[in-house]
Amino acid sequence: MQIPDAETLLTELVAQIRPHVSAATAIVGIHTGGVWLAERLHAALGIAPPLGSMDVSFYRDDYGSKGLHPSPRKSDIRFDVDGAHVIVVDDVLYTGRTTRAALNELFDYGRPARVDLAVLVDRGGRELPVAARYCAHTLAAPLSAHDRLQLQKAEDGALSLRLIHA
């Protein structure tokens, strides 16, 4: 399988989102890859509210069976969520469970006017009825449940995708 170039996909995502940005638009990235992607989108789109980030570990429905992520991070949303147009950003959309957890956490901060999902790649394999409004690339065929598509960030800030066979 050919892995798409993450930087090219980022450019595509910016082009998809740009026409829908307003003064009420805010961006929140999901740790870890979603935050890296959100940082780049926030800068490229000139979003005014501060960039938000969230670690959805405690909101996951599989928390009881999987336990806590080995290195949980603090969520940080420093803008008024009430009435905002929030774009939740994740690197790869898979089952939809991370997105569901992100929505649960986001609503603990307030009631946004609108929430959209932006992802770099949709890898297929959905378990929940979740779809991204902004998606730079959809894989032609879903990956095996044992495979992972992971976003990586180089020291210079460049993003790349890596397929990990388990």
N, C-alpha and C positions, 0 to 999 in steps of 0.2 A: 504494500500500500504506500502510495506517495503521500508524505506528510506535507501539508501546505506551509508556506512561509508565514510566520506569525507577524512579521512587520508589514507584509503586504495585506494580510487580513486586518490588521489594525487600521491601515489606511482606508480599507473598505468600510469598516465599522464607523469610522469618523464621518465618512461621506453619507452613510445611512442615517446617522443620528443628527447631523448638523441642521437639516431643515426643520427639525422638531424642537430645537432648543429655544427656551424663552427665559425671561428673568426669573421664573418660578422653578426652573430646572435645577435639580441637585443630583449628585452622583454618589453612590455608596458601593464600594467594592467588597467582595467576600474574600476573606483571607484564604489562601495566600495569593494565588495567581490572579484572582479577580481584583485584588487591591493593586497589583502591579499594572494591570490593564486599565483600571479606573484612574490611576495616576496619570497615565499617558492620555487618556480620553479627556480628563478634566483640563489638562493643559492645552491640548489641541483644540478643544471646543470653547475655551475661554469661559468656563462655568464660574459664576460669581460666588455662590455659597461654598463654604469650605468642603473639601473632599471628606466623605465619610467612609468608615471601614467597619466591618463586623466579622466576628468569629461566631459562627452559628453552632458551635459544638454543643452547647447546653440546650439548644432548641431542636436538635435532630431527634427524629422518632426512633432511631436505632441507638440512642445514647446508652440505654440500659443494657443492650446486648454487646455493643462495641466498646463501651467505656469512653473515657475522655481522650481527645486527641493528645498525643504526647507533649505538644507545646502550644497550649491554648493562648490566644492573644486577647487583649482588651478591645472591646468594640468602642468606636469613637465616632459619634454623630453629633457635630457641633452646629447644626442648623435646625431651624424650626420645621419639623416634619409636617405639621398641620398645614394643609392646603398646598403643599409643595408637589411638583411633578418630580418624582424620584425615579431615577434609572438605577436599578440594581445590576451590578456588573459581576459576572463570573467568567472564568476562562473557558470551561468546557461544561456543556449541558449534557447530563446523562439520564439518571432516573427521575429527576425533578425533586428529589427529597431535600437537597441542599437549598433549592429555591424556596420550597415550602417553609423550611426552617428560617430562611432569611426574611420571608414575609411576616412570619410570626414575631420575629425579633423587631423588625421595622415598626410594626403596629404598636409595640410597647413604647415607642418614642412619640407616637402621635398618629393622626389620621391624614395620610397624604391625599391630595386630590386625584392623583393618578400614580400608578406604579407600572413601569415597563422593565423588561429584562433584556439585557444586552450580553451576548456571549460571542466569543471568538469562534468556537466550533460547537456544533450540535453533533454528538457522536451516535445518537439513536439510543434505543433501549429504555424508553420512558416507562415508568411505573405509575406516574401521576399525570393528570392532565395539565401539563405545564408546557408552554411554548414561548420562545424568545421573540419579542417584537423586532429586535435588531440582532441579526446573526450573520457573521461574515462568511461562514462556510458550513455546509452540512455534508457529512460523510455520505458517500454513495451507498454504503452498506454499514449497518451497525457493527461496532467492534465486539469481540467476545467479552463476556463478563469478566474474564481473567486479565484482559488487557486494559492498560490505562494510557490516556493521552494527557501529558503533563506539560504545563507551561513553565518555562525556565527563564530566569533573568540573569543576564551576564553582568559583570562588574561595570561595564559601560552603559548599562540600562537597556541594552538590546534584548528583545524577547524572541524566544524560539520554542517550538513544540517538539516534544519527544514522545515516541511510542514505547511503552514499557510492556514487555510480554512477561506475564507472571507464570 
